[in-house]
């Protein structure tokens, strides 16, 4: 059986007057060298902290013996005392979690806590000579910026892919029905097994946690912003879970016109555009409408979805507070009582 390959080559490659090869102009060669140095440098810096997360899930079927099925994903060590960041969907309800390092070490891990609403989870291993990944700032990302994904797709350990930030502030619904907000869209190639691995910038700082791809599309991949993950991991490490308030809106980050910022004396240049309001939710009862832009909650500025998530902390559940919205040319203060988000 033979295979046919299509070679994408310069038609002048076989021209004897061209010497059978081409030399890139110096400027292009310098750019490619700089790109290569950025990718290799980031991979060398973060790679030792990336792990393969191997799990077992107990599957029970009526009338049949229970079975344990294997699964795997990725993760990365982010503290010296052995805390590992990964995806909730990788470790949720796992009966056993093991972590494999690039140097061949294997360690048993315990689940610290997981949050399906953001698809973030924290597990822990014994802190024995662990490399640590440096966390960056997803709020500083720009569309078109170079990013590098590191993980273990389909069991191929320490796989590195590179691409750009395709979009920011995306929302999508996972296969389990969860709506995950404020995610990073990238074209850095991801495959099953990349889940939980780091998305890093050219300086080797983690800016996102790889979480999903859209099939059968190619080049549409998503990562949870590291700023969201920082907040979630802090709560999981302290409490093992997140007790979170909700107001019942779907939204996306938007920039505000300078004229609007000046007219209303706002401290920020962005807010959350409301794209949907749940029926019989705190937002609906408060009078929030689709098309409103949320710019404040409880007297604190809301510059984006991350801010809104942080401000809807457990101490606001059941407490009367004020939500500030822009509606056309007006700034409104509406009374709202956040309720507890159900798992």
VEXLUMTI-259426 format. One record per atom (N, C-alpha, C): residue in one letter; x, z, y. Coordinates in steps of 0.001 Angstrom, whole numbers, plus 500000, padded with zeros to 6 digits. Layout:
REM VEXLUMTI-259426
AXZY ...
***
This chain:
REM VEXLUMTI-259426
X500862500000498815 X500000500000500000 X500893500000501227 X500653499094502146 X501493498980503331 X500739499455504555 X501474499854505555 X500882500305506815 X501360499387507922 X500512499193508922 X500837498352510060 X500985499229511290 X502078499070511999 X502328499861513197 X502345498935514405 X501705499385515485 X501750498647516747 X502778499325517640 X503816498598518019 X504870499162518840 X504611498824520295 X504574499879521144 X504385499669522573 X505765499580523204 X506245498372523349 X507611498189523840 X507621497214524994 X508667497292525789 X508862496352526872 X509142494975526276 X508430493905526690 X508647492580526113 X510049492060526335 X510799492670527257 X512158492198527497 X513174492900526614 X512689493807525733 X513625494603524936 X514515493738524058 X514001492612523604 X514810491758522726 X515493490630523455 X515388490621524778 X516002489572525568 X517512489769525593 X518280488794525089 X519739488962525066 X520316489138526459 X519627488604527488 X520113488765528847 X519861490172529377 X519006490917528644 X518682492281529067 X519461493319528266 X520302492889527329 X521111493815526559 X520336494607525530 X519068494243525297 X518265494933524289 X517776496286524726 X517998496683525970 X517537497995526432 X517363497961527938 X516700498999528446 X516496499114529869 X516994500464530342 X517514500512531527 X517935501780532117 X516967502152533226 X516460503366533178 X515542503824534206 X516251503959535537 X515554503678536638 X516144503933537953 X516528505404538063 X517571505727538827 X518042507120538923 X516947508108539310 X516055507736540240 X515011508654540689 X514065508982539548 X513650507945538782 X512756508167537647 X513432509029536587 X514690508777536322 X515422509566535326 X515502511027535757 X515722511267537049 X515784512639537547 X514450513347537383 X513373512622537644 X512047513222537498 X511758513581536048 X512107512689535129 X511896512972533711 X512760514142533248 X513972514224533745 X514849515337533387 X514267516657533894 X513752516651535110 X513166517870535680 X511940518291534882 X511129517306534490 X509940517595533672 X510360518199532334 X511351517608531704 X511826518112530413 X512378519524530541 X513132519773531611 X513687521115531804 X512585522147531995 X511520521776532708 X510411522704532931 X509726523052531617 X509466522043530785 X508767522279529525 X509650523058528551 X510891522637528402 X511771523329527452 X512061524755527917 X512230524931529217 X512496526272529740 X511326527217529505 X510107526729529756 X508916527562529541 X508751527892528062 X508977526900527204 X508829527122525763 X509859528128525257 X511097528034525736 X512136528967525306 X511857530386525797 X511253530496526976 X510978531813527557 X509821532518526862 X508746531769526576 X507527532383526048 X507452532299524529 X508060531276523941 X507942531034522505 X508176532242521616 X509221533055521859 X509462534206520978 X508346535249520985 X507510535247522033 X506414536219522112 X505126535705521470 X505099534425521089 X503898533826520503 X503855534106519008 X502677534467518508 X502530534827517101 X501394534036516467 X501444533973515151 X500329533438514369 X499477534622513929 X498185534547514215 X497257535619513848 X496489535170512606 X496727535859511502 X496098535493510226 X495065536558509864 X493842536110509601 X492738537056509392 X491993536753508098 X491207537745507682 X490278537566506570 X488909538071507002 X487891537282506701 X486517537649507014 X485708537771505726 X484939538814505628 X484105539027504447 X482801538244504612 X482526537389503669 X481331536555503695 X480399536990502573 X479186537357502940 X478194537789501948 X477038536795501910 X476719536351500712 X475588535435500521 X474632536054499529 X473359535951499838 X472349536568498989 X472399535997497578 X472503536910496619 X472536536491495220 X473899536069494736 X474917536157495584 X476273535761495176 X477251536873495518 X478348536971494782 X479360537984495093 X479971537732496475 X480303538812497167 X480941538690498477 X482336538084498320 X482731537295499303 X484049536668499274 X484766536948500594 X486077536907500557 X486873537012501762 X487528535668502033 X487229535107503186 X487767533802503546 X488871533960504585 X489968533208504417 X491070533298505379 X490771532479506637 X491414532861507703 X491352532123508955 X492614532390509743 X492848531619510768 X494044531862511559 X493867531351512980 X494662531917513858 X494696531517515255 X496069531848515811 X496141531996517119 X497403532309517779 X497217533521518687 X498302534017519197 X498274535131520134 X499649535291520754 X499775536260521662 X501087536510522259 X501196537973522662 X502404538512522487 X502692539899522844 X502824539986524365 X502123540943524990 X502182541026526446 X502570542415526964 X502837543367526077 X503351544674526492 X504444545118525530 X505386545952525993 X506476546407525118 X505997547273523961 X504799547884524098 X504322548770523035 X503428548075522016 X503530546745521931 X502940546037520806 X501544545495520963 X501004545455522189 X499683544875522379 X499778543351522397 X498866542717521662 X498849541263521516 X497506540736522012 X497553539716522849 X496343539087523385 X495989537885522533 X494709537745522191 X494234536606521407 X492774536359521749 X492083535524520982 X490664535239521209 X489774536150520387 X488632536488520937 X487641537283520213 X487165536550518965 X486940535235519076 X486376534525517925 X487370534420516753 X488645534706517021 X489643534692515949 X489557535966515113 X489377537124515765 X489500538411515069 X488193539178514942 X487119538702515545 X485849539447515523 X485361539637514081 X485075540890513715 X484569541256512392 X485554540951511266 X486830540814511577 X487832540561510523 X488060541835509705 X488208541673508398 X488487542823507529 X489982543111507438 X490794542152507807 X492240542343507801 X492864541396508819 X493867541907509554 X494569541099510551 X496070541251510327 X496760540140510168 X498218540136510057 X498787539231511149 X499983539569511585 X500647538800512631 X501982538303512096 X502244537007512266 X503513536404511835 X504269535907513056 X505541536291513147 X506385535893514263 X507191534650513901 X507688533981514934 X508457532752514719 X509729533012513933 X510269534265513995 X511502534571513272 X511255534955511822 X509990534844511358 X509677535116509960 X509100536491509692 X509138537407510657 X508583538735510447 X507060538693510336 X506516539549509481 X505068539691509341 X504718541170509490 X503709541456510315 X503295542829510565 X501774542938510454 X501308544060509929 X499875544332509916 X499447544702511339 X498291544237511758 X497777544524513098 X496435545220513005 X496132546005514028 X494827546650514123 X494098546125515354 X492771546053515238 X491968545591516361 X491784546721517362 X492182546473518606 X491972547441519678 X490575547284520251 X490166546049520460 X488834545749520975 X488706544272521271 X487481543780521308 X487264542376521651 X486014542238522505 X485991541184523306 X484896540924524239 X484403539488524050 X483330539292523289 X482830537934523052 X482416537203524327 X482021537926525380 X481570537266526607 X482679536478527291 X483928536885527113 X485056536146527679 X485963535574526605 X485619535800525335 X486403535346524190 X487834535879524242 X487977537132524678 X489284537784524757 X489300538967523800 X490417539167523119 X490581540298522214 X492003540831522321 X492158542123522015 X493469542758521982 X493672543361520602 X494798543041519981 X495204543677518725 X496554544344518969 X496991545171518023 X498246545886518232 X499081545911516965 X500391545748517152 X501357545839516052 X502396546898516399 X503164547303515408 X504252548250515665 X505261547616516619 X505648548338517676 X506578547773518671 X508020547779518189 X508383546773517404 X509735546700516851 X510421545444517396 X511286545625518392 X512076544512518969 X511181543319519291 X510221543537520154 X509264542489520480 X509636541782521777 X509566540439521758 X509681539666522994 X508344539752523728 X508388539751525048 X507192539940525856 X506938538708526709 X505692538257526760 X505301537155527633 X504924537709529006 X505421537073530048 X505110537496531417 X503771536900531839 X502883537731532393 X501576537256532841 X501674536761534283 X501025535620534552 X501043535031535880 X499753535266536631 X499387534329537484 X498210534436538345 X497411533142538252 X496284533186537529 X495476531964537381 X494795531582538689 X494675532531539620 X494078532218540909 X494947531321541771 X496233531222541434 X497153530382542204 X497270528975541636 X496555528686540545 X496642527358539928 X496037526289540834 X496553525067540699 X496026523919541434 X495784522770540450 X494759521998540724 X494461520840539885 X495642519873539941 X496063519399538773 X497207518503538674 X498500519207538341 X498492520554538349 X499709521322538070 X500099521227536598 X501398521182536341 X501909521134534973 X501635522447534251 X501113522359533026 X500920523536532174 X501364523195530754 X501778524232530020 X502290524068528664 X501526524995527740 X501056524458526610 X500352525260525608 X501275525492524414 X501288526741523925 X502107527095522765 X501213527793521749 X501310527393520497 X500481528017519475 X500812527513518093 X499847527710517196 X500063527374515781 X498915526517515252 X498724525315515786 X497601524490515360 X497733524042513902 X496654524213513158 X496604523758511765 X497770524313510943 X498255525496511319 X499331526130510570 X500730525692510956 X500860524751511905 X502190524305512346 X502678525261513422 X503557526183513014 X503941527283513889 X504786526807515062 X504611527508516206 X505407527290517417 X505329525845517909 X504116525314517943 X503906523957518450 X503731523989519965 X504444523100520655 X504407523042522111 X503790521720522548 X502803521790523453 X502240520589524068 X502190520800525569 X502192519714526323 X502198519825527780 X501153518897528378 X500678519266529555 X499693518458530257 X499545518977531673 X498377518758532235 X498120519223533595 X496814519996533632 X496620520744534705 X495332521374534957 X494367520273535396 X493336520032534585 X492391518955534889 X491313519400535860 X490900520677535762 X489861521214536650 X489893522732536563 X489329523385537569 X489269524843537617 X487818525295537786 X487533526526537385 X486199527090537585 X485126526497536693 X485506525960535543 X484522525391534621 X483733526498533911 X482547526150533432 X481757527018532559 X481337526189531356 X481349526804530182 X480838526105529006 X480293527111528010 X479392526627527149 X478770527479526146 X479483527272524819 X479906528366524224 X480641528283522967 X479693527927521822 X480272527681520634 X479455527296519485 X478531528422519039 X478840529663519439 X477973530790519078 X476895531031520129 X476882530226521183 X475856530369522210 X476291531156523425 X477520531686523436 X477984532468524577 X478381531539525721 X477996531922526936 X478414531174528121 X479674531815528677 X480756531062528723 X482029531562529228 X482295530899530574 X482471531722531608 X482640531217532969 X484102531205533390 X484376530466534465 X485670530448535136 X486816530134534194 X486686529043533454 X487752528637532542 X488559527488533146 X489767527338532628 X490673526288533071 X490515525093532141 X490305523925532698 X490285522705531887 X491662522055531960 X492200521685530806 X493517521063530751 X493519519925529736 X494477519032529877 X494625517973528863 X495829518237527960 X496421519441528049 X497456519824527076 X496784519919525711 X497256519148524746 X496566518998523468 X496423520331522732 X495196520635522318 X494899521815521510 X494190521381520237 X494408522145519170 X493770521881517886 X493400523220517255 X492554523198516193 X492230524457515523 X493494525226515144 X493534526491515513 X494727527308515305 X495436527625516603 X495181526808517663 X495726527102518982 X494986528253519664 X493796528573519168 X492967529591519812 X493725530904519962 X493756531423521188 X494426532685521456 X495846532545521936 X496407531354521845 X497779531133522309 X497836531030523821 X499048531146524391 X499182531125525840 X499206529719526436 X498623529600527629 X498806528436528485 X499703528910529615 X500859528285529780 X501845528795530736 X502172527755531792 X502668528233532935 X503079527318533992 X504543526933533814 X505077526165534758 X506440525648534618 X507488526745534712 X507097527939535207 X508027529064535287 X507958529957534052 X507127529578533074 X507009530366531862 X506114531577532011 X505215531577533003 X504271532677533189 X502924532288532594 X502317533208531856 X501045532906531202 X499933532858532251 X499236531731532321 X498142531568533287 X496786531461532601 X496771531338531271 X495499531229530567 X495658531521529085 X494523531776528438 X494472531998526989 X493677530846526383 X494342529990525624 X493688528810525053 X492526529225524168 X491379528545524347 X490200529021523634 X489374527946522953 X489332526721523456 X488398525761522862 X488752524329523226 X488236523423522411 X488285521992522686 X486878521449522535 X486634520302523148 X485348519631522984 X485557518456522042 X484861518468520937 X484935517381519969 X483708516493520120 X483845515159519973 X485053514421519581 X485896513945520764 X485674514527521957 X486451514110523120 X487932514401522911 X488771513652523598 X490208513881523536 X490703514233524935 X491561515239525011 X492121515619526296 X491226516508527127 X490185517093526525 X489333518050527238 X489440519380526508 X490285520250527028 X490569521536526399 X490401522641527432 X490143523867526949 X489828524957527862 X490650526201527560 X490907526959528614 X491609528241528500 X490950529246529431 X490818530490528978 X490323531566529828 X491410531923530831 X491073531994532112 X492055532341533132 X492679533704532869 X493982533831533107 X494667535084532789 X494197536219533686 X493686535922534889 X493175537000535742 X491952537651535108 X491098536831534500 X489960537379533755 X490462538192532569 X491438537646531848 X491971538333530666 X492625539666531036 X493309539728532185 X493931540990532612 X492887542089532762 X491792541767533439 X490733542759533641 X490147543200532309 X489861542231531437 X489240542547530149 X490176543374529279 X491446542983529211 X492377543717528350 X492564545157528814 X492563545362530130 X492687546725530636 X491547547609530155 X490326547065530177 X489164547813529711 X489220548029528197 X489633547011527462 X489684547125526006 X490717548148525563 X491861548174526227 X492903549127525858 X492450550557526162 X491740550730527278 X491303552082527648 X490086552556526859 X489115551637526648 X487837552065526078 X487480551402524741 X488185550355524367 X487873549664523123 X486731548678523234 X486046548669524368 X484945547742524602 X484714547636526101 X483837546737526482 X483483546587527886 X481982546819528049 X481667547789528889 X480271547990529294 X480121547292530629 X479432546189530608 X479429545274531752 X478031545127532338 X477977545063533668 X476708544791534329 X476446543304534406 X475194542949534597 X474822541540534766 X473724541440535799 X473682540285536467 X472595540050537410 X471749538843537007 X472242538055536014 X471426536966535490 X471522535659536229 X472741535268536609 X472925533963537248 X474008533187536517 X473929531875536598 X475026530992536193 X475595530412537472 X476911530261537527 X477497529782538769 X478862529178538587 X479391528677539682 X480736528105539684 X481392528366541039 X482711528398541042 X483453528655542279 X483322527464543228 X483142527763544513 X483077526705545530 X483854527148546769 X484405526174547470 X485062526449548744 X484025526435549862 X484286527215550903 X483392527286552051 X484008526553553236 X483170525860553981 X483650525162555168 X484141526174556205 X485172525787556956 X485727526688557965 X484669527136558959 X483789526221559338 X482735526549560293 X481836527653559750 X481521527589558455 X480673528607557823 X481395529950557789 X482671529937557446 X483456531178557392 X483489531847558759 X483740531045559823 X483792531606561170 X482420532090561634 X481390531300561351 X480046531636561834 X479544532959561278 X479897533266560051 X479389534484559407 X480444535592559319 X481628535340559885 X482668536361559884 X483103536774558501 X483247535810557607 X483605536112556225 X485110536324556083 X485471537193555130 X486883537464554870 X487504536442553933 X486679535722553196 X487182534776552193 X486735533360552522 X487392532407551871 X487085530997552109 X486384530359550922 X485890531190550002 X485209530664548824 X484164531666548361 X483300531220547444 X482261532078546890 X481786531531545563 X480615531996545116 X480050531548543841 X478741530825544102 X478720529531543795 X477492528743543924 X476586529031542742 X475355529461543009 X474395529771541950 X473796528467541438 X474031528170540162 X473504526940539560 X472283527195538682 X471966528467538433 X470799528805537624 X470522530298537709 X469244530663537620 X468831532064537661 X467963532347536442 X468335533346535643 X467559533697534453 X466203534288534849 X465202534003534034 X463867534546534294 X463861536054534065 X463117536765534905 X462964538218534827 X464316538923534820 X465260538401535579 X466588539005535687 X466681539766537003 X467695540630537150 X467882541313538437 X467985540334539605 X468653539190539384 X468795538212540460 X467453537627540863 X466618537297539866 X465307536743540187 X464454537768540928 X464489539020540462 X463713540062541132 X464208540320542549 X465508540092542776 X466069540304544111 X465801539135545046 X465370537996544495 X465093536830545324 X466230535842545431 X467248535954544557 X468349534984544538 X467828533656543985 X468255532549544606 X467782531220544199 X468953530324543821 X468651529302543025 X469648528265542754 X470012527586544068 X471293527348544262 X471759526768545514 X472320527797546478 X471995529081546279 X472603530136547085 X474089530237546755 X474860530719547715 X476280530983547483 X476514532480547646 X476929533127546562 X477188534562546599 X478544534798547243 X478562535626548313 X479817535896549024 X480143537386549074 X479251538232548550 X479538539662548573 X478655540430547619 X479141541578547153 X478358542478546306 X478817543906546601 X477860544763546948 X478189546158547227 X479161546333548370 X479102545416549350 X479994545517550498 X481380544960550270 X481665544428549080 X482961543838548755 X482837542315548719 X483850541605549197 X483779540138549175 X483817539577547761 X483068538522547552 X483083537784546285 X483650536402546580 X484882536166546141 X485527534878546393 X485406533921545221 X484941534445544074 X484812533609542884 X484213534407541747 X484106533768540604 X483475534390539444 X484269535593538960 X485606535526539049 X486424536675538654 X486040537916539456 X485882537749540768 X485486538875541618 X484123539417541214 X483180538521540963 X481833538948540589 X481866539738539282 X482640539275538313 X482772539998537046 X483368541384537266 X484412541462538096 X485052542758538332 X484122543728539052 X483336543203540008 X482451544069540783 X481243544533539976 X480886543784538941 X479772544202538083 X480294545140536997 X480972546169537424 X481547547143536499 X480472548111536036 X480844548942535073 X479866549829534439 X479214550790535431 X479940551190536506 X479367552159537432 X478281551568538319 X478090550254538272 X477019549636539053 X475743549438538239 X475808549651536934 X474634549444536097 X473543550441536486 X472355549915536827 X471224550752537205 X471288551298538613 X472328550966539363 X472474551469540736 X472057550401541739 X471283550811542732 X470842549872543763 X472028549487544637 X472214548204544828 X473307547712545653 X472832546478546400 X473689545937547243 X473323544763548040 X474160543570547625 X473502542412547552 X474202541168547260 X474073540262548477 X475201539739548946 X475215538867550121 X475268537416549674 X474332536615550184 X474287535197549822 X474155534341551076 X474709533137550987 X474500532127552017 X473413531189551534 X472387531018552360 X471278530108552025 X471081529176553210 X471509527944553004 X471534526968554091 X472370527532555245 X471776527777556424 X472566528256557564 X472527529763557720 X471828530453556809 X471629531892556957 X472467532695555975 X472818533907556399 X473465534881555525 X472453535993555253 X472129536222553980 X471101537184553605 X471711538336552822 X471189539534553039 X471546540713552255 X470327541085551414 X470442540962550092 X469322541212549186 X469614542448548336 X468611543283548159 X468772544447547298 X468688544058545827 X469620544552545026 X469660544174543620 X470089545386542781 X469590545456541541 X469947546533540620 X470502545884539347 X471833545801539208 X472408545203537992 X471992545968536736 X471838545235535650 X471491545861534373 X472641545669533393 X472624546430532310 X473705546333531328 X473605545038530551 X474728544388530429 X474780543155529631 X474755543512528154 X473852542898527421 X473740543166525988 X474725542307525219 X475321542834524138 X476276542059523356 X475590540922522634 
***
